[in-house]
Amino acid sequence: MTALKEDFLKIPVNSKVAVIGANFDMASQVVKGTFTGIHSVESIEYGLIDIEEIYNSSPPIVGKIYPEIETRPKVNNFTL
């Protein structure tokens, strides 16, 4: 895992968490969800999050990108 392994191991399973990912091009996303625990494949350990929402803070699409936001067609005529 990382230098923060002891801190990660203290996160209770089923906790709501948020993680930010960024690169050197200043692109970043925030992932929100439920922490399902520490898992491993062969000798690689990783924390798993059941993703509920992803927010993109970088152009060209700024805002919530997952789940997709339902849109409705624009109302042009309205009568009572």
Buried (B, 14 or more C-beta within 10 A) or exposed (E): BEEEEEEBEEEEEEEEBEEEEEEEEEEEBBBBBBBBEBEEEEEEBEBEBEEEEBBBEEEEEEEBEBEEEEEEEEEEEEEE
